[in-house]
């Protein structure tokens, strides 16, 4: 079984938790009326989590780049390995873009000028968030596909 470093596992599972919490807090904000303190607290927690997701995703992209050449699982052909690596990097890049779009929305609350096209930034962030549900479900489904049908060690390596 190919080993995954403790650092990689830790970064992965912390990312999973933060992403899950970011989705939870933005979805639960609707329990409160617009303009209420509770709703603003939930949105601010979501923004804070988004910042940490951005940092984690950048760190993970750097780590992925450094460790990519060290991946030696010979049971997976080179083309499939390349596809897996590019897909994973794309997933992390997607989370970076999501977080940046989210942070761009709150610049005025920090006393910075509002960027042009604020509604486009907001709607793009929201649409990407909706697509995120699909991507997360697809990622999870593929892990189970690997575990139950292909009978490889993808899931075991991350546990």
Rosetta silent file (secondary structure, phi, psi, omega in degrees, C-alpha in Angstrom):
SEQUENCE: XXXXXXXXXXXXXXXXXXXXXXXXXXXXXXXXXXXXXXXXXXXXXXXXXXXXXXXXXXXXXXXXXXXXXXXXXXXXXXXXXXXXXXXXXXXXXXXXXXXXXXXXXXXXXXXXXXXXXXXXXXXXXXXXXXXXXXXXXXXXXXXXXXXXXXXXXXXXXXX
SCORE:     score description
SCORE:     0.000 S_00000001
   1 L     0.000  129.668  177.705    0.000    0.000    0.000 S_00000001
   2 L   -67.344  133.406 -178.914    1.330    3.405   -1.013 S_00000001
   3 L   -84.672  142.525  171.296    1.877    5.643    2.005 S_00000001
   4 L  -113.396  132.452 -175.941    0.368    9.088    2.323 S_00000001
   5 L   -63.562  153.969  177.260    2.238   11.393    4.651 S_00000001
   6 H   -58.495  -38.881 -179.856    0.695   12.440    7.948 S_00000001
   7 H   -61.594  -44.662  179.506    0.903   16.057    6.777 S_00000001
   8 H   -62.875  -44.609  178.204   -1.089   15.284    3.622 S_00000001
   9 H   -61.553  -45.835 -178.879   -3.735   13.402    5.600 S_00000001
  10 H   -61.445  -47.850  178.785   -3.978   16.179    8.168 S_00000001
  11 H   -60.255  -39.533  179.170   -4.302   18.888    5.512 S_00000001
  12 H   -62.901  -51.937 -174.212   -6.950   16.834    3.708 S_00000001
  13 H   -72.464  -32.140  174.247   -9.136   16.163    6.747 S_00000001
  14 H   -66.317  -40.109  176.176   -8.815   19.695    8.134 S_00000001
  15 H   -60.968  -44.752  179.358   -9.879   20.942    4.682 S_00000001
  16 H   -57.655  -46.460 -178.826  -12.856   18.566    4.700 S_00000001
  17 H   -64.175  -46.838 -178.631  -13.955   19.861    8.101 S_00000001
  18 H   -65.338  -40.257  178.824  -13.523   23.537    7.183 S_00000001
  19 H   -64.986  -44.644  177.325  -15.306   23.123    3.843 S_00000001
  20 H   -59.452  -42.987  179.119  -18.157   21.276    5.524 S_00000001
  21 H   -67.552  -38.153  178.558  -18.452   23.993    8.160 S_00000001
  22 H   -61.246  -44.624  176.904  -18.340   26.770    5.539 S_00000001
  23 H   -64.454  -42.522 -178.870  -21.253   25.159    3.710 S_00000001
  24 H   -60.509  -48.712 -176.372  -23.108   24.560    6.983 S_00000001
  25 H   -67.499  -35.319 -179.930  -22.813   28.154    8.192 S_00000001
  26 H   -73.809  -31.578  177.556  -23.839   29.729    4.899 S_00000001
  27 H   -73.724  -37.450 -177.402  -26.846   27.409    4.654 S_00000001
  28 H   -76.265  -14.654 -179.380  -27.920   27.964    8.272 S_00000001
  29 H   -60.234  -26.146 -177.195  -27.804   31.752    7.986 S_00000001
  30 H   -70.414   -8.843  176.347  -31.268   31.632    6.404 S_00000001
  31 H   -70.662  -14.180 -176.104  -32.704   30.637    9.778 S_00000001
  32 L  -117.890  148.170  178.978  -32.324   34.285   10.787 S_00000001
  33 L   -62.648  148.765  175.141  -33.877   37.439    9.372 S_00000001
  34 L   -60.291  139.434  178.186  -31.731   39.619    7.126 S_00000001
  35 L    88.475   -8.309  179.922  -29.926   42.291    9.100 S_00000001
  36 L   -80.582  155.783  179.648  -29.965   40.401   12.416 S_00000001
  37 H   -59.985  -42.192 -178.451  -26.832   39.912   14.456 S_00000001
  38 H   -60.372  -43.791  179.368  -27.165   36.120   14.314 S_00000001
  39 H   -63.248  -42.929  179.330  -27.287   36.101   10.516 S_00000001
  40 H   -64.753  -37.758  177.074  -24.234   38.376   10.332 S_00000001
  41 H   -61.798  -45.996  179.878  -22.336   36.139   12.780 S_00000001
  42 H   -62.765  -40.872  177.952  -23.047   33.076   10.612 S_00000001
  43 H   -65.600  -41.202 -179.892  -21.946   34.933    7.470 S_00000001
  44 H   -67.471  -35.547  174.666  -18.756   36.156    9.173 S_00000001
  45 H   -63.317  -42.469  177.374  -17.922   32.638   10.348 S_00000001
  46 H   -58.445  -45.433  179.701  -18.432   31.518    6.732 S_00000001
  47 H   -63.962  -42.129  178.380  -16.045   34.247    5.519 S_00000001
  48 H   -62.270  -43.078  176.994  -13.449   33.318    8.141 S_00000001
  49 H   -63.033  -38.704  177.892  -13.640   29.668    7.166 S_00000001
  50 H   -60.024  -40.022  177.222  -13.281   30.706    3.527 S_00000001
  51 H   -61.777  -46.701  179.949  -10.040   32.492    4.362 S_00000001
  52 H   -66.169  -33.764  176.166   -8.670   29.387    6.090 S_00000001
  53 H   -64.639  -40.288  176.750   -9.808   27.210    3.179 S_00000001
  54 H   -59.649  -49.018 -179.905   -7.854   29.511    0.841 S_00000001
  55 H   -61.211  -47.772  179.576   -4.713   29.173    2.971 S_00000001
  56 H   -60.301  -41.470 -178.567   -5.132   25.391    3.280 S_00000001
  57 H   -66.055  -39.213  177.545   -5.720   25.028   -0.470 S_00000001
  58 H   -65.091  -45.697  178.227   -2.593   27.021   -1.310 S_00000001
  59 H   -59.802  -43.221 -179.453   -0.536   24.951    1.140 S_00000001
  60 H   -65.632  -38.459  176.758   -2.006   21.759   -0.323 S_00000001
  61 H   -63.008  -41.840  178.407   -1.215   22.876   -3.886 S_00000001
  62 H   -64.457  -46.264  179.107    2.385   23.565   -2.879 S_00000001
  63 H   -62.594  -40.621  179.415    2.648   20.229   -1.068 S_00000001
  64 H   -61.772  -42.480 -179.610    1.056   18.445   -4.023 S_00000001
  65 H   -63.960  -41.175 -179.778    3.571   20.008   -6.368 S_00000001
  66 H   -69.384  -38.462 -174.028    6.489   18.968   -4.154 S_00000001
  67 H   -90.893  -11.193 -176.477    5.268   15.408   -3.601 S_00000001
  68 H   -55.819  -41.820 -177.820    3.950   14.733   -7.125 S_00000001
  69 L   -74.568  -14.183 -179.128    7.307   13.510   -8.346 S_00000001
  70 L   -91.313   -4.681 -177.401    7.647   11.227   -5.310 S_00000001
  71 L   -72.840  117.694 -170.697    4.455    9.276   -6.042 S_00000001
  72 L  -120.566   14.867 -179.034    5.652    5.787   -6.845 S_00000001
  73 L   -65.977  102.220 -176.021    2.536    3.585   -6.896 S_00000001
  74 L   -77.849   -8.576  178.898    3.409    1.476   -9.925 S_00000001
  75 L   -74.452  -12.576  178.846    0.005   -0.247   -9.940 S_00000001
  76 L  -110.162  124.878 -177.148   -1.431    2.903  -11.526 S_00000001
  77 L   -65.653  159.522 -172.573   -0.254    3.694  -15.043 S_00000001
  78 H   -59.730  -39.688 -178.709    1.437    7.020  -15.696 S_00000001
  79 H   -67.261  -39.747  178.172   -1.449    8.546  -17.670 S_00000001
  80 H   -67.716  -38.528  176.839   -3.962    7.745  -14.934 S_00000001
  81 H   -61.348  -44.276  178.740   -1.570    9.162  -12.329 S_00000001
  82 H   -62.065  -43.616  178.345   -1.241   12.380  -14.338 S_00000001
  83 H   -61.595  -44.317  178.975   -5.027   12.625  -14.676 S_00000001
  84 H   -60.714  -45.054 -178.992   -5.460   12.061  -10.939 S_00000001
  85 H   -65.169  -44.004 -179.643   -2.873   14.728  -10.102 S_00000001
  86 H   -66.238  -39.482  178.100   -4.313   17.306  -12.515 S_00000001
  87 H   -63.030  -45.321  179.354   -7.850   16.648  -11.280 S_00000001
  88 H   -62.766  -43.923  177.856   -6.746   17.035   -7.674 S_00000001
  89 H   -63.178  -39.331  177.158   -4.869   20.254   -8.466 S_00000001
  90 H   -62.728  -40.660  177.676   -7.935   21.549  -10.311 S_00000001
  91 H   -60.872  -46.207 -179.712  -10.115   20.788   -7.309 S_00000001
  92 H   -67.544  -40.016  177.597   -7.756   22.706   -5.007 S_00000001
  93 H   -62.364  -39.728  178.131   -7.481   25.600   -7.478 S_00000001
  94 H   -58.930  -43.690  178.529  -11.292   25.710   -7.626 S_00000001
  95 H   -65.660  -34.207  175.787  -11.419   26.111   -3.836 S_00000001
  96 H   -62.965  -47.604 -179.620   -8.850   28.940   -4.069 S_00000001
  97 H   -62.026  -43.446  177.921  -10.979   30.783   -6.633 S_00000001
  98 H   -56.235  -49.452 -176.945  -14.105   30.229   -4.515 S_00000001
  99 H   -65.537  -40.424  179.588  -12.415   31.653   -1.426 S_00000001
 100 H   -64.051  -43.885  177.705  -10.958   34.631   -3.298 S_00000001
 101 H   -61.404  -39.372  177.595  -14.367   35.492   -4.766 S_00000001
 102 H   -64.368  -43.644 -179.532  -15.876   35.253   -1.291 S_00000001
 103 H   -68.302  -34.148  178.093  -13.211   37.498    0.207 S_00000001
 104 H   -61.554  -27.712 -179.769  -13.590   40.051   -2.600 S_00000001
 105 H   -69.904  -26.018 -174.567  -17.208   40.490   -1.515 S_00000001
 106 L  -102.952    7.662  177.887  -16.247   41.674    1.961 S_00000001
 107 H   -53.960  -43.892 -179.607  -13.535   44.190    1.007 S_00000001
 108 H   -60.671  -30.959  179.509  -15.852   47.167    1.657 S_00000001
 109 H   -70.871  -14.247  175.929  -16.466   45.973    5.229 S_00000001
 110 H   -96.426    6.862 -179.970  -12.694   46.309    5.777 S_00000001
 111 L    84.833    8.656  178.598  -12.787   49.915    4.567 S_00000001
 112 L   -93.373  154.349 -178.638  -11.434   49.041    1.124 S_00000001
 113 L   -66.734  148.065  177.817  -13.129   50.241   -2.061 S_00000001
 114 L   -71.869  139.109  178.536  -15.719   48.003   -3.670 S_00000001
 115 L   -75.579  158.397  173.531  -14.534   46.299   -6.827 S_00000001
 116 L   -62.045  151.325  176.245  -16.343   46.769  -10.136 S_00000001
 117 L    59.805   51.177 -178.897  -19.136   44.294  -10.817 S_00000001
 118 H   -61.994  -33.279 -179.580  -19.856   43.260   -7.190 S_00000001
 119 H   -69.088  -34.938  177.215  -23.036   41.439   -8.241 S_00000001
 120 H   -66.124  -42.194  177.821  -21.090   39.369  -10.783 S_00000001
 121 H   -61.337  -46.593 -178.587  -18.537   38.412   -8.110 S_00000001
 122 H   -64.061  -47.635 -177.456  -21.313   37.439   -5.700 S_00000001
 123 H   -67.110  -34.853  177.494  -23.344   35.454   -8.232 S_00000001
 124 H   -66.255  -43.162  177.209  -20.216   33.656   -9.515 S_00000001
 125 H   -61.104  -44.557 -179.590  -19.262   32.714   -5.938 S_00000001
 126 H   -65.343  -42.403  179.337  -22.799   31.469   -5.264 S_00000001
 127 H   -64.418  -42.515  177.749  -22.941   29.468   -8.515 S_00000001
 128 H   -63.385  -35.143  176.680  -19.557   27.914   -7.788 S_00000001
 129 H   -63.089  -40.167  177.258  -20.845   27.027   -4.322 S_00000001
 130 H   -66.287  -41.109  177.205  -23.784   25.198   -5.887 S_00000001
 131 H   -64.291  -31.571  178.726  -21.434   23.368   -8.256 S_00000001
 132 H   -57.235  -36.718  176.873  -19.362   22.511   -5.191 S_00000001
 133 H   -57.896  -44.290  178.977  -22.099   20.226   -3.899 S_00000001
 134 H   -64.634  -45.809 -178.483  -21.797   18.209   -7.106 S_00000001
 135 H   -62.649  -41.444  179.065  -17.981   18.156   -6.998 S_00000001
 136 H   -65.183  -43.426  178.208  -17.923   17.015   -3.373 S_00000001
 137 H   -63.869  -40.728  178.537  -20.478   14.283   -4.107 S_00000001
 138 H   -64.211  -44.724  179.302  -18.504   13.191   -7.177 S_00000001
 139 H   -59.626  -47.419  179.995  -15.238   13.109   -5.203 S_00000001
 140 H   -63.747  -42.927  179.224  -16.827   11.049   -2.432 S_00000001
 141 H   -61.787  -41.237  179.580  -18.474    8.705   -4.931 S_00000001
 142 H   -65.875  -35.807  176.277  -15.178    8.127   -6.724 S_00000001
 143 H   -61.440  -45.889  179.024  -13.463    7.253   -3.443 S_00000001
 144 H   -67.443  -35.491  175.569  -16.130    4.617   -2.786 S_00000001
 145 H   -59.831  -46.520  177.988  -15.897    3.414   -6.397 S_00000001
 146 H   -61.487  -42.090 -174.924  -12.173    2.900   -5.923 S_00000001
 147 H   -71.647  -47.808 -172.258  -12.693    1.154   -2.595 S_00000001
 148 H   -90.924  -32.029 -177.247  -15.610   -1.162   -3.422 S_00000001
 149 H  -100.894  -47.129 -179.969  -15.286   -1.801   -7.166 S_00000001
 150 H   -81.402  -18.024  178.258  -11.653   -1.323   -8.055 S_00000001
 151 L    56.027   38.541  175.927  -10.587   -2.695   -4.658 S_00000001
 152 L   -99.272 -172.869 -170.453   -7.551   -0.400   -4.503 S_00000001
 153 L  -102.557   18.559 -175.810   -6.093    1.401   -1.502 S_00000001
 154 H   -57.375  -50.300 -178.400   -7.232    4.994   -2.177 S_00000001
 155 H   -67.279  -46.227 -177.633   -9.557    5.153    0.845 S_00000001
 156 H   -60.133  -34.436 -178.891   -7.282    3.210    3.181 S_00000001
 157 H   -64.925  -27.373 -177.005   -4.371    5.523    2.445 S_00000001
 158 H   -98.859    0.268  178.046   -6.291    8.517    3.780 S_00000001
 159 L   -95.686    0.000    0.000   -7.680    6.891    6.911 S_00000001
